[in-house]
């Protein structure tokens, strides 16, 4: 049975149409960004240094549990004096030589404490490692407000981790060290009181306000700080999230981080026997079903907006920690991903413009691409991305050609800038969903090539109720009077690595043979079909070689039409 248009499995006939437009959330204005920049400049002034002085808590009111499990393998690396994260490994003695952005966030946020706990059979095993890294951090960063250590988002996460793993950090007879830790914690909270609002909009601000709230709940006399933090969090979430629960950045990996962060914050409320603020509870309730909507048959994330296929166990753990029971939302028009599930077949499609807001970086030109799995076997994928990839490769993976969709004249549907922002291209996506007793269908179109080539791209995907066949059609439709004949379009279907391919005798089909799943046959009824090299970024952030099916067609006066199909034959 197919997922219904809401959260259920009702198969009654229905159809819904809408138009999704870019730029609904413009992010911070120029004046806002200037104000935030000026605030950041004041952090190094003597006045700000004076504001950080004051009493420190002799102890925390409570120690909240961290509801998110850590990575025991990364934790074991800490016992070997290495930081291991997102495909990178750095020895402790190289930390002060400079880290990648991803590793910087991992180290500076103290997220590694979660992994250390996962690898420690007993707390006393991990305490010496935690104390050694903490001592180094205090020496290098505690007294001087500097970047990146004092970034508000890092302080927000740091407060959550320091308080949750206080037994690892403070189980010592060294009173001087203990005092330094508590003083740094108090200074960080005072810094956030003023700095949280200067964090970049989106997840960085949400993280910063989470730290303010946690400090207010766990430090004595923190009621005013809690109220301040909850008001700031409500504003930050209103900017960062769409009404349907999806982040404006449209990043599934970032959506997962949001759920984990809010679940961790909720645990702080719970240990203090207080209900979460309304904005926090509503954000969790909306974010969880949206996160589940971009998983495939193996339970892992599909690969969008520079993120990779996070495994099912992390998704399941985050949802369990959130305490929200909700079926996946298959129709998230603001966030922009559409989901089909019939029989054993799952499909996720990007049916919205790319993120253009100031609170998104590294967005991809992936409009109308899709990923598909047969049960746990992924078939059609996007190339994905990862924090540890070389910069040039990461930039290439943002392109339209790195996604399972159509490219025209080897150009991106939306212009990509090297700084991670996006230029002109897709401004509007027309979308229609219909559910019948026989099939579920998505029809969508975008205007990304309209101004450059006077053609719009339309895609129709029809998944049979039994999940054994997917019929597709891609059309290039002329707009205006400009000549559109003679242009080259390439329709790409990136395949999961490990799938064997065999061209049929007529050259219009390819047999797809996964190692441990039924075979499928792809057929194109127009253009020239070829099998070419591709790659896919796996769960460990490594680029693996694979293949892609490419259907090449030349446009005529009426554009072009490419019907195609995928049929399970095993």
N, C-alpha and C positions, 0 to 999 in steps of 0.2 A: 504494500500500500504506500501511497505517496503522502508526504507531509502535506497538510492542508495549508491554506493561505494564512492562517494564523499560527497556532501552535498545535493543532490537532491533526487528525487523519481523515477528516470528512471528505468524501469523494463526490459530493454533489457539484454539478456544473456551476462554474462561476468565472468571472473575468474582472480584472481590475487594471486600470490605466493611470499613468501619472507621468509627469515630467520632472526630472531632477536637474537642478541648475547649479553651476559652480558659483562660488563666492558668497554663499549665504552667510558664512562666518568669515569676516575679513581679518580677524585677529586684532592685535593691538594697532592703534593709530600711530602716526608719526609722532604726535605729541606725547602719547603714552610711552612710546619707546624712548624718547628723549628724556622723559621724567625718570623712567627706570634706569637709564644709563647714568644720569646724574646721581641717583640714589646709590648706585654701585660705586661711584667715585668717592662718595662720602665714607665708605666702609674703612678706608685707610687713614681717615683723619683722626686727630687726637680726641675730637668730640665723641666719635663713635667708640673709640677705645675706652673712654670714660664710661660710656653707657653700658659697656660689658662688665663693669665691675659690680660687685655686690656679694651678698651672702650666697652660699651654695648649700644644697640640701645635704644633711648629714647622712641621710639614707632615703631611698625611694619609699613611697607609700605602699607600693605593691610591685611585684615583678610579673608582667603579663607573659602568657605563653605565646610562642610564635606558632600559629596554626599551619604554616607552610613548611613542609619537609624540605630538608636540604639535600644536596648531592653528595653522597658518601664518597664517591670517587674523587671529587674536588676536595673534599675534606681530608682524605688520605694524603693528597698532594701537600697539604699544609704541614703534615707531620714530616714530610720530606723536604720541608723548607722551600716550597714552590707555591706560587699562586697559579691556579689552573681554572680558566674560565673561557667559555665561548670559543674553544679551539685554540686558545693561547696558553702558554706555560712560561712563567717568569720566576726565576729564583729570587729569594728574599733579598740577596745582596745587590740585585739589579733594580730594585723598586725605585731608588732615588735617581736612576739614570733616565727616567722618563718612561711612561706607559702609554699604550694606545688608549683612545677615548673609552672603549668598552672596559678595558682592564682598570683604567683610572676610576671609573664609576664603581666597579666591583670592589676595589681596594678601599677607596675613600668612603664609601657608604657603609663599610663593615658588613656587607652582605655575606662575606666569607664566614662570619660567625655561624650562620645557619648551616653551612657545609661542615664546619668544624664540629658542630654538635652532632650532625648526622654520622660522623666517622668516629665519635668518641663513645666507647662503651661505658665509660664513667667520666663524670665531669672533670675530675682531677687530671685525666689524661690530656684534655685539651687546654686546661688553664695555662700551662707554661707557654704554649704557642700563642694564645690570645694575649697574654701579658707582654710577650716579647714584641709582637706587632704593635700593640697599644703604646708601649714605651717609645718605640720609634716614631709613632705618629705624634705623640705628645711633644717630643723633643723638636720635631720638624715643624709642627703646625699649630699647636695649642695656643701659643701666645701671640702669634702674628696673623692678622686677617689677610689671607692671600688666596689667590686662585690656583687650582680649582678647589682646594680643600674646604674653603668657606662658602662655596656655592650654596644657595639656600636649599636647592633640591637635595644635595648631598647631606646637608645638616638635618633635613627633615627625615631622611631614611636612617641616618646615623643615630638619631635619638631613638627611633623605633628599635634598632638593633642593639644599641647599648643597653637600653632598659630591659629588653627581652632576654638578653644574655648577660645581664649584670652578674650572675653567679660565676660565669667564666672570667669576667674582667675584674671582679672585686673580691674574689676568694683568696685573700692574701693577708699576711701580717705586716706588710710594708705600708705603714700609715701614710707616708709621704706620697707614695704612688697612688694610693686610694684617694687621697685628698686632691691630687692633680686630676684624676679622672672625673670626680664629681665637680670640681671647679670648671673643667672644660665643658662638661655637660651643661652647667648653668650658663656659662658664657655663650654656648651655642644656642641655647633657648632664647637668651636676650637678643642675640643677633637676629634670630628668626622673627622675633616680635616686630622688628622694623624691616627686615630684609625679605620676608616672604612675598610681600606684594610686588617686589622688584624682580622676582624670578620670571623667566619667560612664561608666557601664557601656555596653558596646556598641562601636560603631566608634570613639568618642573614645579609649577605653582601648586598643584595638588599635593605633590610630595612635601613641599615646604610647609604648607598649612597642616598636613598630617603630623609633622614634628611639633608644631606649636600646640596642637590639641593634646598630643601624647604628653608633652612636658607639663601642660596645665593639669592633666589628670593624675600624673604621677609625682609631681612636686608638691610639697605642702603649700597651702594658700594659693592654689592655682585657678580658682573659679573665674576670675576676670580674664585670665589668659585663655581658658577654655572657651569662654564666650567670644573673645576676639578671634580665636582660631576657627571656631565654627562659622562665624560670619564670613571670614575670609575663604574658608573651604566652600561654602555655598556659592560664593561669587566665582571661584575658580572652576568648580564643576559645571556651572551654568555656561561658561565659555568653552570648556574643554569637551563637553559632551553634546551630542544631538538628543532630541527628545526621545528617540527610540532606544537610547542607551548606548549607542556606539560613539567612540571618540571621533572628534573632527579630523584627527590625523589619519583615520581610516586604516590604522595599522593593527592587525590582529595580535601581533606580539605585544604591542603597547597596551592593547585591550586586556591581555592576560596580566601584564604588570599592574594595571589599574585594579583588577579584581584581587590580586595578591596583596597589594598595598592596603586596600580598603578592608580586606579580611583581617590583616594584621592590626589595623587601627581599631576594628571592631573588637578584637581581643583585648585591647587596652580598656575600652569601655566596659567590657564584661568583667575584667578583674576588679574594676572599681564599682561594680554592681550598678552601672548606669546604662540606660538605653542609648544607642548611637544617635547622633544628631539626625534630624529628618533628612537633610541633604545627603548624608553619608548612606543612610539606609536606602533611600530612593535610588541613589547611584548604583549601589550593589545590586538591587533588585532588577534594574534595567541592564546592567553590564553583563550579568551572567548569561541570560538567554541569548544575547547578541554574540558573546564569545562562543557559545556552543554552536551557533549557526554557521561558523566557518570551519568546522571540523569535517573530516571525511570519514570513510568507513573504518579506518584504523583508529579513530578517536583523536588523531593528531590534527594540528592546525594545517590548513592549506596555506600556500606561500603567496603573500601579498605585501606590497609596499615595503620591499626590502627585507622582509622577515622570512624565516625558514620554517620547516615542518616540526614545530615543537611537539614532542611525543605525548601520547595520550595520558600517561601517568601524571605529568605535571598539570595538564588541563583538569583531570579528575580531582587532583589534590586541591587545586585552587577553588574549584566549584564546591567541593566538600567543605573547605574552610570558610567559604562565603556564607554557608548555611542557607542558600537560596535554592528552592526546588522549582524549576521551570523548564519546560521543553524548549528546544532551540527555536529562535525566531527565524523563520525561513524568508520573510519578506521585510527587510530593513531598508526602506527607501532613502532615509536620510544618510545612514552609514554607508549604504550602497551595495551590499552584497545580497544576492539572491541564491536561495538553496532549493535544490530538487532532490527528493529521496523517494525512489520507487524500487520495490523489491530489494535487491542487494546493491543497488547502484546509488551512489551519492554524487552530487554535482554542485559546485559553488561557482557563481559567476559574478564578475565585477560589472555592475550596472549603474555606475555613477561617474561623474567627472572626478579626476584626481584631486587630492587635497591641495588647495592653493593658499590656505590660511597661513599667517605668520607663525602659527603654532605647529607647523608640520615641516619637516626637513627630510630629504631623501625619498620623496614621493616618486611613484612609478607611473609611466604612461601605459597603463594596463587595461584601459576601458574596453569592455566586452570580452575580455579573456575569461577562460574557465578552467577549472580543474575537476577531475572525475576519478572515482575509484569504484572498483567492483569488490564489494566487501572491504577487507583490509588491504587489497592490492590496488595501489595507485596506478592509474593508466595514463591519463593526460595530466600534465603538471605544468607549472611555470618554473623558470630556472631558479627563482628565489633569491636569497641574499643572506648576508651574515656580517656580524661586526668584525670578524677577524680576516675578512677577505682583503686582498690588495685593492688599493683605491681605484685603479683603472678598471679592474674587473667589477667592483661594486658599482661603478658608474655605468658600465655596459649593461649590467643586469637590471638597471632601471628602465631600459629601453622597451619599446613596444615589441621588438623582435624577440626579446627574452621571455615573452608571454605567449600563451596559446590563443592568439587572435590574428587579425589581419593587419599587415603593414602596406602602405602605398608609397611607391617610389622610394623605398628604403628610408622612409622618414618616420619619426615618432608621431603618434596621434596628438600628443601634447609635447611642446618643446621642453627639453630638460636643460637646466642650468648647472654648471659645475659646483655651485655653492649649495646644491640640494634643493633649491627652489624650482618652480615650474613656470613656464611662460605661456604663450598663446597656444590654443589647441581646443580641446574638448570643453565647451561651455555648457552644453545641454545634452541630456540623455533622455530620450523618450522610452518609456517602459510599459509593457503590458504583460500581465500574467493571466493564465487561464488554467482551470482544473476541470477535467471531464472524467467520465468513467474509464476512458481508454488511455489517457495520457495527461501529463502536466507539461505546460508550454511556457516559455519565456520568449518574448520578442522585445528587442531593444535596438536603439540606433543612437549614433553620436555624430556630432558636427565637427570633429577634430580636423578633418581634411577639407571642410567646406570652403574656407577662405583661401587656402593654398591651391587646391585642385578642383574646387567646385563639385565635390562629391561627398555624399554622406555614407557612412558605413552602417548597415543594418544586419543584425544577426537574429536568427530564429533557432531555438533549441527545443526539441520535442522529445520527452522521455516517456517511453511506454510504461504503463502501470506495472507490468511485470519486471521492469528494469533491465530487460534483455536487449533493448535497442534504443539508440539515440539518433534521431534524424536532425540534421542541421542544414541551414542555408545561410550563406553570407552574400550580401548584395552591396554593390556600390551604385548609388543612385545619383544621377546628375542634378545639380542645383544651379539655376541660372542658365545663361546662354553661352558661357565660355566652352570652348572645345575640350572635351574630356577623353577623347579616343587616344589610344596609343600609350596609355600609362600602364606600368607594371605593378601588379598587386601580388603579395605573397601571403598565403594563409598557412599559419604554422600551428602544429600540434606537437608540443614537446612531450616526449615519452619518459616514463619512469625508467631509470637505469636498470638493466637486467632483463628488459623485455626484448626478446628476439624478434626480428622483423624479416618478412619474406614477401617480395613483390609478386603480385599475381601475373599470370601470363599476358593479360591485356594491358598491363601497366597502369591500370586505374584503381587498383586495390592493393592493400598491404595486410598480411596476416600478422597479428600481434600475439606473441606467445610468452606470457609471464611464466616464470619457473614453477610457481606453486598455485596457480589460479587458472580458471578457464581462459581459452583463447578468444580473441575478438578479431573481427575483420573490419578494416576501414576501407571505404570506397568513396571516391570523388567522381562526380558526373560532369565535370568541366575542368578545363585547365590541364596542366602537366604535373604529375605527381612524382616526387622524388623523396629519397631518404637521405638525410644529412646529419652531420655531427651536431651534438648539443651538449649541455651539461646541466647538472642539478645539484643544488647545495643541500647536503643532507643534514640530519639532526645534530651532528657534531660541528656543523659550520664548514664542512669540507666540500670542495667542488668535485663532483664525480662526473666522469664522462658518460654520455648517453647519446640518444638519437632523437631526431625530430622528423615528422612528416611535413613536407612543404608542398603546397599546391600553388603553382604559379599561373597567373592568368593575365591577359592583356585586355584593357578596357576598350569598349567600342563606343559608338555615339550614345548608346543607351546605358552606359556603365558596364556592369558585369554581374553575373549571377553564378554562384558556385554551390550547388547542392552536394551534400555529402552525408555519410551515415557511418555509424559504428554498430556492429551486430555481434552479440555473443554467439560463438560457434562451438564452444566447449561445454 
